[in-house]
Amino acid sequence: MTSHNAPMRDTDVIMCGGGPTGTMLAAELRLHGVGVLVLEKDPKRDRHSGSLGLHVRSIEIMDQRGLLGRFLAEGKQYPLGGFAGIVKPLTGPIDTAHPYLLGIPQETTERLLGEHAESLGVKVRYESELTGLAQDDEGVTAELADGTRLRASYLIGCDGGRSTVRKLLGVGFPGEPARHEWLLGEARITASAEDVTAVVTEVRKTQRGFGVVPAADGYHRFVVPAAGVADTPAPPTVAEVARQLRAHAGTDFGVHDPRWTSRFGDATRLADSYRTGRVFLAGDAAHVHPPTGGQGLNLGLQDAFNLGWKLAAAVAGHIDLLDTYEIERRPVAENVLSLSRAQAELLSTEPGPSAVRRLLTELMDIEAVNRFLIERTAAIDIHYDFGAEDPLVGRRMPDIPLEDGRLYDRMHAGRGLLLGRLSASAWADRVDVMTGDGRTLLLRPDGHVAWAGDDQRELDAALTRWFGDPAPSADK
């Protein structure tokens, strides 16, 4: 109950950061009617950065919310099978209806997620920079650079690796600082396609972190090692890009008219805590790592998918599962950091890493090894510990055909789902039911199996654990 002295709320949840993680999380909250305000410090504009694709689990997430068709229309599918640039296609099947990597620029992903969020009523306030926050037992107050104060029940920091929210909370961000940096962007060039191919092929024999490839509208995307780690995140100038291209390739390819540029490093850090009272961290605000393997955007989307339904349940007063967010997601981030570190080392042309690379190349001919690396990178090997002996419980459920459609088609609303012959009628306001033969499965809104069995009393206990008490009108 709200105190008579407590400030009035402006919204249920304030989201700091309007990138993919924040937008996805805001949309998940709006599916449940939660009021959300997204604060974005930058002006409204097209943003560009290094992510070039969605891994299997992120593709499944889009499918579970009915968004995948839009992404497939603007992306390109690539076969699975590669680690640190070692290409080894998997010979056997993989446990997903989407056994591919979807190549799609981050700016396209952001636009499609933004359209989805907007259709659900998400409001974004641009040029709104957070400068302070305070919290009490009943909510959070955010202070903006223009002096505005906003009040909400919860606040989420999705504001990137240099997170203001994390710094204001005083949450530690231990790890390793960047040792190397790369320049990335899109620009026009004057060199011929033949010359570009010949030069890039030669340079990559000794520098795997280098590339110049065609992009849309007559532009080329480049990635080239920087001269050192910059003191500022300011985008590089075309002169700096040209200088580094000449240093590594002997030519600048006639680079000019950049459409956008950025820089990224290989810092590896993990937040000490994902939650401080009513404030949470997600995406790069909670973890940063080398970009090798393209995990960053995907990891953030999956953070949002885990937290969204839990936060909505807390706002609605059904149940408090908020501590499980860090319990489940922080170990996943630890694995991703290790995976990214390993791939970054394997890209080195030094004798030691090169020897390990040759050994791993041979080991990946063993299907079990290759499958492990693919499933870990694709994030479909995640097994949350729910304390159950059943090996299916805690794992995400792949899409399966039903009598009248597909499983993922029944998950668009972000509710729980019961498959089988048992009843969840007392939770009908939170859980949908699909009757069928065989063992009954209870799925959380994020698609992970919460319970499996055939005993109604055990199911009722699981429903209470994950979705709260039955509706009062359903009391027996």
One Martini backbone bead per residue (centre of mass of N, CA, C, O) as a GRO file, in nm:
protein
  476
    1MET     BB    1   0.098   0.036   0.021
    2THR     BB    2   0.064   0.366  -0.012
    3SER     BB    3   0.187   0.635   0.110
    4HIS     BB    4   0.094   0.957   0.184
    5ASN     BB    5   0.413   1.056   0.147
    6ALA     BB    6   0.438   0.948  -0.125
    7PRO     BB    7   0.516   0.981  -0.429
    8MET     BB    8   0.404   1.008  -0.728
    9ARG     BB    9   0.364   0.830  -1.010
   10ASP     BB   10   0.454   0.826  -1.359
   11THR     BB   11   0.534   0.516  -1.349
   12ASP     BB   12   0.638   0.194  -1.320
   13VAL     BB   13   0.881   0.211  -1.544
   14ILE     BB   14   1.221   0.292  -1.586
   15MET     BB   15   1.415   0.331  -1.887
   16CYS     BB   16   1.768   0.327  -1.936
   17GLY     BB   17   1.767   0.293  -2.255
   18GLY     BB   18   1.711   0.252  -2.631
   19GLY     BB   19   1.805  -0.013  -2.701
   20PRO     BB   20   1.755  -0.341  -2.742
   21THR     BB   21   1.715  -0.410  -2.443
   22GLY     BB   22   1.516  -0.181  -2.360
   23THR     BB   23   1.304  -0.235  -2.581
   24MET     BB   24   1.240  -0.528  -2.514
   25LEU     BB   25   1.160  -0.482  -2.217
   26ALA     BB   26   0.933  -0.281  -2.268
   27ALA     BB   27   0.758  -0.473  -2.436
   28GLU     BB   28   0.720  -0.694  -2.222
   29LEU     BB   29   0.568  -0.509  -2.024
   30ARG     BB   30   0.331  -0.421  -2.218
   31LEU     BB   31   0.199  -0.702  -2.247
   32HIS     BB   32   0.105  -0.647  -1.920
   33GLY     BB   33   0.040  -0.325  -1.878
   34VAL     BB   34   0.295  -0.175  -1.821
   35GLY     BB   35   0.436   0.114  -1.729
   36VAL     BB   36   0.654   0.296  -1.967
   37LEU     BB   37   0.974   0.476  -1.962
   38VAL     BB   38   1.202   0.593  -2.201
   39LEU     BB   39   1.543   0.688  -2.162
   40GLU     BB   40   1.724   0.897  -2.400
   41LYS     BB   41   2.012   1.083  -2.447
   42ASP     BB   42   1.973   1.075  -2.733
   43PRO     BB   43   1.881   1.153  -3.022
   44LYS     BB   44   1.682   1.099  -3.276
   45ARG     BB   45   1.832   0.818  -3.444
   46ASP     BB   46   2.048   0.648  -3.623
   47ARG     BB   47   2.211   0.357  -3.521
   48HIS     BB   48   2.553   0.234  -3.501
   49SER     BB   49   2.698  -0.100  -3.499
   50GLY     BB   50   2.855  -0.422  -3.477
   51SER     BB   51   2.611  -0.587  -3.501
   52LEU     BB   52   2.519  -0.877  -3.738
   53GLY     BB   53   2.341  -1.077  -3.539
   54LEU     BB   54   2.141  -1.373  -3.475
   55HIS     BB   55   2.093  -1.614  -3.266
   56VAL     BB   56   1.900  -1.873  -3.197
   57ARG     BB   57   1.764  -1.771  -2.933
   58SER     BB   58   1.681  -1.495  -3.052
   59ILE     BB   59   1.507  -1.610  -3.275
   60GLU     BB   60   1.309  -1.752  -3.086
   61ILE     BB   61   1.209  -1.500  -2.944
   62MET     BB   62   1.083  -1.372  -3.192
   63ASP     BB   63   0.887  -1.606  -3.240
   64GLN     BB   64   0.740  -1.596  -2.956
   65ARG     BB   65   0.640  -1.281  -3.048
   66GLY     BB   66   0.583  -1.258  -3.372
   67LEU     BB   67   0.868  -1.127  -3.529
   68LEU     BB   68   1.034  -1.299  -3.738
   69GLY     BB   69   0.932  -1.218  -4.020
   70ARG     BB   70   1.064  -0.935  -4.018
   71PHE     BB   71   1.359  -1.039  -3.996
   72LEU     BB   72   1.373  -1.230  -4.242
   73ALA     BB   73   1.313  -1.002  -4.456
   74GLU     BB   74   1.610  -0.843  -4.358
   75GLY     BB   75   1.775  -1.105  -4.370
   76LYS     BB   76   2.040  -1.360  -4.345
   77GLN     BB   77   2.111  -1.692  -4.384
   78TYR     BB   78   2.332  -1.902  -4.188
   79PRO     BB   79   2.526  -2.143  -4.115
   80LEU     BB   80   2.623  -2.346  -3.879
   81GLY     BB   81   2.968  -2.328  -3.789
   82GLY     BB   82   3.171  -2.162  -3.561
   83PHE     BB   83   3.506  -2.060  -3.425
   84ALA     BB   84   3.708  -1.810  -3.451
   85GLY     BB   85   3.679  -1.869  -3.778
   86ILE     BB   86   3.614  -2.172  -3.757
   87VAL     BB   87   3.489  -2.377  -4.006
   88LYS     BB   88   3.221  -2.615  -3.886
   89PRO     BB   89   2.989  -2.792  -3.982
   90LEU     BB   90   2.716  -2.953  -3.891
   91THR     BB   91   2.608  -3.290  -3.942
   92GLY     BB   92   2.378  -3.272  -3.747
   93PRO     BB   93   2.123  -3.212  -3.565
   94ILE     BB   94   1.933  -2.950  -3.403
   95ASP     BB   95   1.745  -2.821  -3.118
   96THR     BB   96   1.579  -2.660  -3.369
   97ALA     BB   97   1.386  -2.458  -3.599
   98HIS     BB   98   1.668  -2.258  -3.610
   99PRO     BB   99   1.954  -2.355  -3.794
  100TYR     BB  100   2.072  -2.036  -3.769
  101LEU     BB  101   2.213  -1.741  -3.881
  102LEU     BB  102   2.119  -1.395  -3.856
  103GLY     BB  103   2.180  -1.153  -4.081
  104ILE     BB  104   2.171  -0.830  -3.906
  105PRO     BB  105   2.165  -0.521  -3.844
  106GLN     BB  106   2.132  -0.333  -3.566
  107GLU     BB  107   1.956  -0.105  -3.683
  108THR     BB  108   1.731  -0.302  -3.767
  109THR     BB  109   1.669  -0.425  -3.496
  110GLU     BB  110   1.592  -0.157  -3.360
  111ARG     BB  111   1.361  -0.083  -3.547
  112LEU     BB  112   1.180  -0.335  -3.506
  113LEU     BB  113   1.158  -0.309  -3.197
  114GLY     BB  114   1.043  -0.021  -3.199
  115GLU     BB  115   0.781  -0.090  -3.349
  116HIS     BB  116   0.680  -0.290  -3.142
  117ALA     BB  117   0.678  -0.103  -2.895
  118GLU     BB  118   0.493   0.116  -3.013
  119SER     BB  119   0.243  -0.076  -3.059
  120LEU     BB  120   0.233  -0.105  -2.722
  121GLY     BB  121   0.303   0.202  -2.598
  122VAL     BB  122   0.584   0.301  -2.603
  123LYS     BB  123   0.776   0.556  -2.448
  124VAL     BB  124   1.007   0.806  -2.573
  125ARG     BB  125   1.272   1.006  -2.423
  126TYR     BB  126   1.465   1.227  -2.559
  127GLU     BB  127   1.723   1.393  -2.437
  128SER     BB  128   1.752   1.207  -2.153
  129GLU     BB  129   1.954   1.257  -1.876
  130LEU     BB  130   2.091   1.088  -1.626
  131THR     BB  131   2.204   1.214  -1.282
  132GLY     BB  132   1.992   1.076  -1.074
  133LEU     BB  133   1.919   0.865  -0.776
  134ALA     BB  134   1.640   0.736  -0.574
  135GLN     BB  135   1.544   0.515  -0.299
  136ASP     BB  136   1.276   0.318  -0.167
  137ASP     BB  137   1.025   0.105  -0.063
  138GLU     BB  138   0.825   0.237  -0.317
  139GLY     BB  139   1.071   0.363  -0.499
  140VAL     BB  140   1.188   0.574  -0.777
  141THR     BB  141   1.409   0.853  -0.836
  142ALA     BB  142   1.459   1.055  -1.122
  143GLU     BB  143   1.727   1.259  -1.247
  144LEU     BB  144   1.769   1.515  -1.472
  145ALA     BB  145   1.952   1.749  -1.643
  146ASP     BB  146   1.683   1.950  -1.648
  147GLY     BB  147   1.547   1.876  -1.343
  148THR     BB  148   1.381   1.642  -1.371
  149ARG     BB  149   1.134   1.442  -1.199
  150LEU     BB  150   1.095   1.085  -1.158
  151ARG     BB  151   0.845   0.827  -1.089
  152ALA     BB  152   0.888   0.479  -0.977
  153SER     BB  153   0.900   0.148  -0.893
  154TYR     BB  154   1.117   0.110  -1.130
  155LEU     BB  155   1.466   0.065  -1.249
  156ILE     BB  156   1.649   0.042  -1.565
  157GLY     BB  157   1.979  -0.044  -1.678
  158CYS     BB  158   2.037   0.009  -2.047
  159ASP     BB  159   2.327   0.207  -2.071
  160GLY     BB  160   2.574   0.042  -2.098
  161GLY     BB  161   2.914   0.014  -2.025
  162ARG     BB  162   2.884   0.334  -1.912
  163SER     BB  163   2.683   0.328  -1.686
  164THR     BB  164   2.508   0.544  -1.490
  165VAL     BB  165   2.349   0.361  -1.305
  166ARG     BB  166   2.585   0.197  -1.194
  167LYS     BB  167   2.741   0.440  -1.078
  168LEU     BB  168   2.516   0.549  -0.888
  169LEU     BB  169   2.511   0.272  -0.723
  170GLY     BB  170   2.813   0.149  -0.691
  171VAL     BB  171   2.873  -0.080  -0.886
  172GLY     BB  172   3.078  -0.310  -0.961
  173PHE     BB  173   3.331  -0.360  -1.258
  174PRO     BB  174   3.501  -0.611  -1.296
  175GLY     BB  175   3.819  -0.667  -1.476
  176GLU     BB  176   3.925  -0.597  -1.805
  177PRO     BB  177   4.071  -0.389  -1.989
  178ALA     BB  178   4.144  -0.264  -2.272
  179ARG     BB  179   4.395  -0.367  -2.521
  180HIS     BB  180   4.207  -0.331  -2.771
  181GLU     BB  181   4.123  -0.167  -3.089
  182TRP     BB  182   3.854  -0.076  -3.313
  183LEU     BB  183   3.748   0.020  -3.634
  184LEU     BB  184   3.416   0.121  -3.740
  185GLY     BB  185   3.224   0.115  -4.057
  186GLU     BB  186   3.090   0.333  -4.323
  187ALA     BB  187   3.204   0.373  -4.669
  188ARG     BB  188   3.353   0.502  -4.932
  189ILE     BB  189   3.522   0.384  -5.231
  190THR     BB  190   3.769   0.349  -5.511
  191ALA     BB  191   3.826   0.071  -5.513
  192SER     BB  192   3.826  -0.224  -5.640
  193ALA     BB  193   3.705  -0.535  -5.589
  194GLU     BB  194   3.967  -0.683  -5.660
  195ASP     BB  195   4.159  -0.524  -5.474
  196VAL     BB  196   4.017  -0.578  -5.210
  197THR     BB  197   4.034  -0.886  -5.208
  198ALA     BB  198   4.342  -0.912  -5.229
  199VAL     BB  199   4.422  -0.749  -4.976
  200VAL     BB  200   4.250  -0.886  -4.758
  201THR     BB  201   4.358  -1.171  -4.793
  202GLU     BB  202   4.650  -1.098  -4.711
  203VAL     BB  203   4.607  -0.961  -4.433
  204ARG     BB  204   4.448  -1.214  -4.293
  205LYS     BB  205   4.701  -1.394  -4.248
  206THR     BB  206   4.792  -1.178  -3.992
  207GLN     BB  207   4.489  -1.022  -3.967
  208ARG     BB  208   4.177  -1.104  -3.842
  209GLY     BB  209   4.098  -0.791  -3.754
  210PHE     BB  210   4.018  -0.758  -4.077
  211GLY     BB  211   3.799  -0.554  -4.298
  212VAL     BB  212   3.638  -0.538  -4.637
  213VAL     BB  213   3.292  -0.486  -4.718
  214PRO     BB  214   3.006  -0.490  -4.856
  215ALA     BB  215   2.728  -0.277  -4.859
  216ALA     BB  216   2.491  -0.066  -4.873
  217ASP     BB  217   2.462   0.176  -5.119
  218GLY     BB  218   2.786   0.156  -5.199
  219TYR     BB  219   2.907   0.063  -4.945
  220HIS     BB  220   3.162   0.000  -4.691
  221ARG     BB  221   3.274  -0.223  -4.455
  222PHE     BB  222   3.487  -0.167  -4.171
  223VAL     BB  223   3.780  -0.326  -4.006
  224VAL     BB  224   4.032  -0.186  -3.782
  225PRO     BB  225   4.300  -0.140  -3.618
  226ALA     BB  226   4.408   0.052  -3.383
  227ALA     BB  227   4.669   0.231  -3.238
  228GLY     BB  228   4.480   0.237  -2.977
  229VAL     BB  229   4.346   0.326  -2.675
  230ALA     BB  230   4.109   0.536  -2.615
  231ASP     BB  231   3.990   0.796  -2.397
  232THR     BB  232   3.745   0.799  -2.600
  233PRO     BB  233   3.425   0.728  -2.766
  234ALA     BB  234   3.480   0.877  -3.006
  235PRO     BB  235   3.455   0.890  -3.320
  236PRO     BB  236   3.620   0.837  -3.590
  237THR     BB  237   3.788   0.962  -3.837
  238VAL     BB  238   3.867   0.935  -4.165
  239ALA     BB  239   4.168   0.981  -4.117
  240GLU     BB  240   4.210   0.752  -3.913
  241VAL     BB  241   4.115   0.526  -4.093
  242ALA     BB  242   4.316   0.567  -4.325
  243ARG     BB  243   4.571   0.528  -4.155
  244GLN     BB  244   4.508   0.231  -4.067
  245LEU     BB  245   4.483   0.107  -4.342
  246ARG     BB  246   4.775   0.170  -4.431
  247ALA     BB  247   4.920   0.021  -4.192
  248HIS     BB  248   4.784  -0.276  -4.280
  249ALA     BB  249   4.753  -0.249  -4.626
  250GLY     BB  250   4.893   0.005  -4.790
  251THR     BB  251   4.589   0.116  -4.801
  252ASP     BB  252   4.274   0.321  -4.816
  253PHE     BB  253   4.080   0.273  -5.076
  254GLY     BB  254   3.955   0.562  -5.090
  255VAL     BB  255   3.836   0.673  -4.838
  256HIS     BB  256   3.496   0.813  -4.799
  257ASP     BB  257   3.210   0.921  -4.697
  258PRO     BB  258   3.095   0.864  -4.414
  259ARG     BB  259   2.815   0.732  -4.248
  260TRP     BB  260   2.981   0.575  -4.016
  261THR     BB  261   3.140   0.558  -3.686
  262SER     BB  262   3.346   0.347  -3.468
  263ARG     BB  263   3.442   0.203  -3.145
  264PHE     BB  264   3.611  -0.097  -3.014
  265GLY     BB  265   3.670  -0.325  -2.750
  266ASP     BB  266   3.815  -0.591  -2.507
  267ALA     BB  267   3.661  -0.565  -2.268
  268THR     BB  268   3.615  -0.737  -1.936
  269ARG     BB  269   3.297  -0.730  -1.762
  270LEU     BB  270   3.127  -0.772  -1.430
  271ALA     BB  271   2.881  -0.725  -1.233
  272ASP     BB  272   2.831  -0.768  -0.898
  273SER     BB  273   2.530  -0.662  -0.959
  274TYR     BB  274   2.183  -0.663  -1.084
  275ARG     BB  275   2.079  -0.569  -0.789
  276THR     BB  276   1.931  -0.261  -0.628
  277GLY     BB  277   1.657  -0.317  -0.519
  278ARG     BB  278   1.473  -0.127  -0.767
  279VAL     BB  279   1.741  -0.180  -0.934
  280PHE     BB  280   1.856  -0.262  -1.267
  281LEU     BB  281   2.060  -0.467  -1.481
  282ALA     BB  282   2.125  -0.466  -1.844
  283GLY     BB  283   2.332  -0.579  -2.046
  284ASP     BB  284   2.609  -0.378  -2.077
  285ALA     BB  285   2.568  -0.277  -1.780
  286ALA     BB  286   2.651  -0.588  -1.677
  287HIS     BB  287   2.822  -0.654  -1.957
  288VAL     BB  288   3.149  -0.703  -2.101
  289HIS     BB  289   3.309  -0.792  -2.422
  290PRO     BB  290   3.429  -0.932  -2.667
  291PRO     BB  291   3.298  -0.944  -3.003
  292THR     BB  292   3.355  -1.227  -3.036
  293GLY     BB  293   3.068  -1.396  -3.175
  294GLY     BB  294   2.821  -1.199  -3.125
  295GLN     BB  295   2.689  -1.169  -2.808
  296GLY     BB  296   2.587  -0.900  -2.687
  297LEU     BB  297   2.298  -0.847  -2.795
  298ASN     BB  298   2.189  -1.129  -2.724
  299LEU     BB  299   2.230  -1.117  -2.416
  300GLY     BB  300   2.042  -0.873  -2.373
  301LEU     BB  301   1.779  -0.991  -2.483
  302GLN     BB  302   1.778  -1.229  -2.274
  303ASP     BB  303   1.757  -1.059  -2.027
  304ALA     BB  304   1.484  -0.927  -2.097
  305PHE     BB  305   1.322  -1.198  -2.119
  306ASN     BB  306   1.363  -1.268  -1.815
  307LEU     BB  307   1.264  -0.995  -1.665
  308GLY     BB  308   0.989  -0.894  -1.770
  309TRP     BB  309   0.776  -1.098  -1.640
  310LYS     BB  310   0.873  -1.056  -1.347
  311LEU     BB  311   0.817  -0.752  -1.325
  312ALA     BB  312   0.518  -0.769  -1.395
  313ALA     BB  313   0.439  -0.949  -1.151
  314ALA     BB  314   0.525  -0.742  -0.937
  315VAL     BB  315   0.344  -0.504  -1.023
  316ALA     BB  316   0.073  -0.687  -0.993
  317GLY     BB  317   0.118  -0.876  -0.722
  318HIS     BB  318   0.170  -1.188  -0.756
  319ILE     BB  319   0.504  -1.201  -0.762
  320ASP     BB  320   0.849  -1.251  -0.635
  321LEU     BB  321   1.127  -1.306  -0.885
  322LEU     BB  322   1.374  -1.101  -0.897
  323ASP     BB  323   1.622  -1.270  -0.788
  324THR     BB  324   1.631  -1.474  -1.039
  325TYR     BB  325   1.771  -1.305  -1.247
  326GLU     BB  326   2.063  -1.325  -1.141
  327ILE     BB  327   2.077  -1.630  -1.090
  328GLU     BB  328   2.038  -1.694  -1.404
  329ARG     BB  329   2.218  -1.470  -1.574
  330ARG     BB  330   2.509  -1.446  -1.464
  331PRO     BB  331   2.624  -1.728  -1.553
  332VAL     BB  332   2.586  -1.672  -1.851
  333ALA     BB  333   2.783  -1.436  -1.869
  334GLU     BB  334   3.032  -1.588  -1.779
  335ASN     BB  335   3.037  -1.776  -2.026
  336VAL     BB  336   3.056  -1.556  -2.243
  337LEU     BB  337   3.319  -1.430  -2.152
  338SER     BB  338   3.488  -1.684  -2.194
  339LEU     BB  339   3.422  -1.726  -2.493
  340SER     BB  340   3.528  -1.450  -2.595
  341ARG     BB  341   3.813  -1.470  -2.494
  342ALA     BB  342   3.894  -1.723  -2.650
  343GLN     BB  343   3.845  -1.607  -2.935
  344ALA     BB  344   4.038  -1.369  -2.917
  345GLU     BB  345   4.295  -1.542  -2.882
  346LEU     BB  346   4.254  -1.716  -3.152
  347LEU     BB  347   4.316  -1.455  -3.344
  348SER     BB  348   4.594  -1.480  -3.296
  349THR     BB  349   4.936  -1.495  -3.450
  350GLU     BB  350   5.067  -1.618  -3.235
  351PRO     BB  351   5.212  -1.912  -3.157
  352GLY     BB  352   5.030  -2.012  -2.929
  353PRO     BB  353   4.741  -1.959  -3.041
  354SER     BB  354   4.796  -2.108  -3.310
  355ALA     BB  355   4.827  -2.388  -3.182
  356VAL     BB  356   4.545  -2.400  -3.055
  357ARG     BB  357   4.391  -2.363  -3.318
  358ARG     BB  358   4.485  -2.622  -3.456
  359LEU     BB  359   4.372  -2.811  -3.241
  360LEU     BB  360   4.072  -2.717  -3.254
  361THR     BB  361   4.028  -2.784  -3.550
  362GLU     BB  362   4.045  -3.090  -3.495
  363LEU     BB  363   3.834  -3.119  -3.264
  364MET     BB  364   3.586  -3.015  -3.448
  365ASP     BB  365   3.557  -3.300  -3.592
  366ILE     BB  366   3.415  -3.355  -3.337
  367GLU     BB  367   3.088  -3.342  -3.288
  368ALA     BB  368   3.069  -3.285  -2.980
  369VAL     BB  369   3.245  -3.033  -2.987
  370ASN     BB  370   3.092  -2.868  -3.200
  371ARG     BB  371   2.818  -2.874  -3.055
  372PHE     BB  372   2.901  -2.729  -2.799
  373LEU     BB  373   2.987  -2.460  -2.934
  374ILE     BB  374   2.721  -2.399  -3.076
  375GLU     BB  375   2.525  -2.410  -2.828
  376ARG     BB  376   2.672  -2.194  -2.663
  377THR     BB  377   2.654  -1.963  -2.873
  378ALA     BB  378   2.329  -1.999  -2.919
  379ALA     BB  379   2.187  -2.045  -2.626
  380ILE     BB  380   2.065  -2.372  -2.603
  381ASP     BB  381   2.219  -2.484  -2.320
  382ILE     BB  382   2.043  -2.368  -2.110
  383HIS     BB  383   2.026  -2.444  -1.740
  384TYR     BB  384   1.818  -2.394  -1.508
  385ASP     BB  385   1.796  -2.415  -1.152
  386PHE     BB  386   1.494  -2.576  -1.002
  387GLY     BB  387   1.540  -2.852  -0.836
  388ALA     BB  388   1.520  -3.073  -1.060
  389GLU     BB  389   1.555  -3.394  -1.204
  390ASP     BB  390   1.446  -3.317  -1.456
  391PRO     BB  391   1.610  -3.238  -1.755
  392LEU     BB  392   1.389  -3.035  -1.874
  393VAL     BB  393   1.399  -2.866  -1.636
  394GLY     BB  394   1.515  -2.530  -1.726
  395ARG     BB  395   1.466  -2.550  -2.017
  396ARG     BB  396   1.418  -2.473  -2.327
  397MET     BB  397   1.157  -2.473  -2.560
  398PRO     BB  398   1.111  -2.585  -2.846
  399ASP     BB  399   0.966  -2.591  -3.129
  400ILE     BB  400   0.637  -2.736  -3.186
  401PRO     BB  401   0.401  -2.926  -3.303
  402LEU     BB  402   0.056  -2.901  -3.335
  403GLU     BB  403  -0.259  -2.968  -3.422
  404ASP     BB  404  -0.298  -2.621  -3.466
  405GLY     BB  405   0.026  -2.573  -3.498
  406ARG     BB  406   0.244  -2.386  -3.291
  407LEU     BB  407   0.391  -2.314  -3.005
  408TYR     BB  408   0.495  -2.014  -3.057
  409ASP     BB  409   0.209  -1.907  -3.140
  410ARG     BB  410   0.118  -1.931  -2.813
  411MET     BB  411   0.347  -1.685  -2.704
  412HIS     BB  412   0.289  -1.378  -2.780
  413ALA     BB  413   0.169  -1.269  -2.486
  414GLY     BB  414   0.363  -1.366  -2.238
  415ARG     BB  415   0.258  -1.627  -2.116
  416GLY     BB  416   0.179  -1.889  -1.979
  417LEU     BB  417   0.208  -2.262  -2.043
  418LEU     BB  418  -0.010  -2.543  -2.081
  419LEU     BB  419   0.073  -2.889  -2.150
  420GLY     BB  420  -0.212  -3.103  -2.144
  421ARG     BB  421  -0.442  -3.263  -1.893
  422LEU     BB  422  -0.429  -3.051  -1.698
  423SER     BB  423  -0.492  -2.782  -1.463
  424ALA     BB  424  -0.519  -2.387  -1.472
  425SER     BB  425  -0.784  -2.224  -1.392
  426ALA     BB  426  -0.675  -2.050  -1.138
  427TRP     BB  427  -0.462  -1.913  -1.378
  428ALA     BB  428  -0.608  -1.779  -1.635
  429ASP     BB  429  -0.476  -1.479  -1.609
  430ARG     BB  430  -0.159  -1.621  -1.675
  431VAL     BB  431  -0.252  -1.905  -1.813
  432ASP     BB  432  -0.233  -2.112  -2.072
  433VAL     BB  433  -0.412  -2.381  -2.256
  434MET     BB  434  -0.302  -2.707  -2.391
  435THR     BB  435  -0.436  -2.977  -2.494
  436GLY     BB  436  -0.303  -3.317  -2.432
  437ASP     BB  437  -0.093  -3.565  -2.459
  438GLY     BB  438   0.077  -3.671  -2.204
  439ARG     BB  439   0.293  -3.495  -2.052
  440THR     BB  440   0.301  -3.228  -1.847
  441LEU     BB  441   0.368  -2.878  -1.927
  442LEU     BB  442   0.535  -2.592  -1.783
  443LEU     BB  443   0.556  -2.260  -1.905
  444ARG     BB  444   0.717  -1.994  -1.922
  445PRO     BB  445   0.725  -1.688  -2.083
  446ASP     BB  446   1.039  -1.773  -2.180
  447GLY     BB  447   1.017  -2.107  -2.242
  448HIS     BB  448   1.070  -2.244  -1.979
  449VAL     BB  449   1.070  -2.524  -1.792
  450ALA     BB  450   0.898  -2.553  -1.477
  451TRP     BB  451   0.730  -2.828  -1.538
  452ALA     BB  452   0.694  -3.197  -1.498
  453GLY     BB  453   0.400  -3.418  -1.534
  454ASP     BB  454   0.087  -3.589  -1.353
  455ASP     BB  455   0.032  -3.396  -1.096
  456GLN     BB  456  -0.183  -3.168  -0.971
  457ARG     BB  457  -0.051  -3.081  -0.702
  458GLU     BB  458   0.226  -3.021  -0.823
  459LEU     BB  459   0.126  -2.813  -1.023
  460ASP     BB  460   0.007  -2.610  -0.821
  461ALA     BB  461   0.281  -2.551  -0.691
  462ALA     BB  462   0.417  -2.444  -0.951
  463LEU     BB  463   0.219  -2.216  -1.009
  464THR     BB  464   0.274  -2.067  -0.745
  465ARG     BB  465   0.579  -2.027  -0.777
  466TRP     BB  466   0.554  -1.871  -1.079
  467PHE     BB  467   0.240  -1.711  -1.046
  468GLY     BB  468   0.108  -1.747  -0.783
  469ASP     BB  469  -0.177  -1.711  -0.664
  470PRO     BB  470  -0.477  -1.773  -0.701
  471ALA     BB  471  -0.755  -1.661  -0.790
  472PRO     BB  472  -1.007  -1.566  -0.586
  473SER     BB  473  -1.244  -1.684  -0.772
  474ALA     BB  474  -1.086  -1.985  -0.760
  475ASP     BB  475  -1.155  -2.067  -0.497
  476LYS     BB  476  -1.242  -2.372  -0.317
   0.00000   0.00000   0.00000
